[in-house]
Amino acid sequence: MAWVAGDRLQGGKYTIEKELGRGRFGVTYKDLNPQISDRTNRAILTGMKLDPKQRSQLYLRVITAANLYAGHLSCT
């Protein structure tokens, strides 16, 4: 799934501002939560075939890394 500027996520809570880049595992976007004027980067994994256990392990690693470096993470 590819988003473009102006696409809204989570019932309109976030608005995609632009695509930041594409890599081997996915696409990264810059988005905005206009209610609190908060901008975040959102990485979307694509093309990875993971079983439920692998997906859970990857999710935990991403959350841990994000908390170490940014202090917060929004997962959709």
C-alpha positions as CSV (number, residue, x, y, z in Angstrom):
1,M,0.0,0.0,0.0
2,A,1.4,3.4,-1.0
3,W,0.2,6.6,0.5
4,V,0.4,10.1,-1.0
5,A,0.4,13.5,0.5
6,G,-3.0,14.3,1.9
7,D,-4.0,10.8,2.7
8,R,-5.5,10.5,6.2
9,L,-4.9,7.7,8.7
10,Q,-6.6,6.4,11.9
11,G,-9.9,8.1,11.2
12,G,-8.3,11.4,10.2
13,K,-6.0,11.6,13.2
14,Y,-2.9,11.8,11.0
15,T,-2.3,13.3,7.6
16,I,0.5,12.1,5.3
17,E,2.7,15.0,4.4
18,K,5.3,13.3,2.2
19,E,7.2,10.1,1.5
20,L,10.7,10.3,3.0
21,G,12.2,7.2,1.3
22,R,11.9,3.6,0.2
23,G,14.1,0.8,1.3
24,R,14.4,-3.0,1.2
25,F,11.9,-3.5,3.9
26,G,9.4,-0.7,3.4
27,V,8.5,2.9,3.0
28,T,8.9,5.8,5.4
29,Y,6.5,8.8,5.5
30,K,6.4,12.1,7.4
31,D,2.9,12.7,8.9
32,L,1.1,15.3,11.0
33,N,-1.3,15.1,13.8
34,P,-3.0,18.5,13.3
35,Q,-4.9,18.4,16.6
36,I,-1.6,18.8,18.5
37,S,0.7,20.0,15.7
38,D,2.9,16.9,16.1
39,R,4.9,15.6,13.2
40,T,6.2,12.0,13.2
41,N,7.9,9.6,10.8
42,R,6.0,6.4,10.0
43,A,7.8,3.4,8.7
44,I,5.5,0.9,6.8
45,L,6.9,-2.6,6.3
46,T,6.2,-4.1,2.9
47,G,7.2,-7.3,1.1
48,M,8.1,-9.2,4.3
49,K,6.6,-12.6,4.8
50,L,6.6,-13.2,8.5
51,D,4.8,-15.8,10.5
52,P,3.0,-14.5,13.6
53,K,5.9,-15.3,16.0
54,Q,8.4,-13.4,13.8
55,R,6.0,-10.5,13.4
56,S,5.6,-10.3,17.2
57,Q,9.4,-10.4,17.7
58,L,10.0,-7.7,15.1
59,Y,7.2,-5.5,16.7
60,L,8.9,-5.8,20.1
61,R,12.3,-4.8,18.7
62,V,10.9,-1.8,16.9
63,I,9.0,-0.6,20.0
64,T,12.2,-1.1,22.1
65,A,14.4,0.8,19.6
66,A,11.9,3.6,19.2
67,N,11.6,4.1,23.0
68,L,15.4,4.2,23.3
69,Y,15.9,6.8,20.7
70,A,12.7,8.8,20.4
71,G,10.7,8.3,23.6
72,H,7.5,7.4,21.7
73,L,6.2,5.5,18.7
74,S,2.9,5.3,16.9
75,C,2.1,1.9,15.5
76,T,-0.7,1.5,12.9
